[in-house]
Amino acid sequence: MTEVRGTASVLRCSGCGIALQSEAQDKPGYVPSGALAKEPVICQRCFRIKNYNESSSVTVEQDEFLRLLAQIGGKKALVIHIVDLFDFQGSVISGLQRFIGNNPVLLAVNKIDLLPKVTNWNKVRNWVQKEAKDMGLKVEDVVLCSAKQSSGFDRLLEAVAAHRGDRDVYVVGATNVGKSSLINRLIRDYSDLEQELTVSRYPGTTLDMVHIPLDDGREIIDTPGIVYPSRYSEMVAPGDLGVILPEKPLKPAVYQLNEGQTLFFGGFGRFDFVQGDRQSFTCFVSGRVPIHRTKLARADELFADHAGEILAPPSRENIDKLPEWTRHEFRIDKGSSSDLFISGLGWIKINSDAGAVVAAHVPKGIKVLVRRSLI
């Protein structure tokens, strides 16, 4: 990525101080080449905040994000950590607490619109609290919300008002979790942007955060989205994102499987019922991902011969761009209610009265784990 340079030095955004570049629209500091002649010149993200009261999403790699995150520990801050309920374990920022110190955290859980309408939301909220605690995250409050349906935001604003005091508000999250929608709602409710966008810069650092002034003199700090390569959303071809990321409520697909049967999720991955009595497995994946049942004994052969054809999407061309599959095996305890979670693809609920041995085959690097059942 090429930085835009002036006659003497790197040209920087007059809003946030980031080095400007004109090649990658989803990276910090992007400015269209035609806007470079303007004075002053500001990056696209600052431009959208200043002119439209909107923040656009940009991303940084994990190491750079953690460098930015570490700055919060020395500030007086309220941290809003927004996560994706569909990809909860894949979108939680691991180790957040050690970077932000004792600053309070609100956990905003987005995309609740993807769960069935009959869902018991108190149970979901309790599930989130337990999972967050197990992951070492201390939270002041959990707020369930849907950016798509604009639900839960009033509750979130109440939580912000209750916990902010005289603190700045930092919003952090992974890519594709709906962070920009949340930022834009906060801007509309808290900030008067008739004034010029102003920014306080940290000495000695390049700023990849945008500081949005609030009416009381404090700030909302919009951080870039962190890229976690362990999620399907960061690994698949752009054209396949719309396939694996659900837009409508998930329709549970129930399969009664015998030992030695396999479910393929298009050509993205597969689930094996390795050992156990006949039992049901409930799949929660995007409705655009076709599920194909076959015998475990011929699963390898089927994939080798028909990946990208019968087992599609993705296409053969896009499958070949993914890493080779890795097998993950798990033993499910008798009487447990567990999910086999595959980051960015969904999960398979296992209600096992007799116990089971199961396995998942996914591209190398994708996060796979067993957790307590969400639903």
Salt bridges, closest charged atoms under 4 A:
GLU3 OE1 - ARG5 NH2 3.90
GLU54 OE1 - ARG48 NH2 2.73
GLU61 OE2 - LYS27 NZ 3.69
GLU64 OE2 - ARG67 NH2 2.52
ASP84 OD2 - LYS111 NZ 3.12
ASP87 OD2 - ARG231 NE 2.81
GLU131 OE2 - ARG372 NH1 2.65
ASP134 OD2 - ARG372 NH1 3.13
ASP141 OD1 - ARG125 NH2 2.53
ASP141 OD2 - ARG155 NH2 2.59
ASP154 OD1 - ARG185 NH2 2.79
ASP166 OD1 - LYS76 NZ 2.89
ASP168 OD1 - ARG218 NE 3.19
ASP189 OD1 - ARG185 NE 2.85
GLU196 OE1 - LYS50 NZ 3.03
ASP216 OD2 - ARG164 NH2 2.75
GLU219 OE1 - HIS211 ND1 2.86
ASP222 OD2 - ARG45 NH1 3.11
ASP222 OD1 - LYS179 NZ 2.87
GLU234 OE2 - ARG231 NH1 3.74
GLU247 OE1 - ARG288 NH2 3.53
ASP272 OD1 - ARG270 NE 2.90
ASP272 OD2 - HIS361 NE2 2.68
ASP300 OD1 - ARG270 NH1 2.74
GLU309 OE1 - HIS306 ND1 3.68
GLU317 OE2 - LYS321 NZ 3.81
ASP320 OD1 - ARG316 NH1 3.61
GLU329 OE1 - ARG327 NH2 2.75
ASP339 OD2 - ARG371 NE 3.18
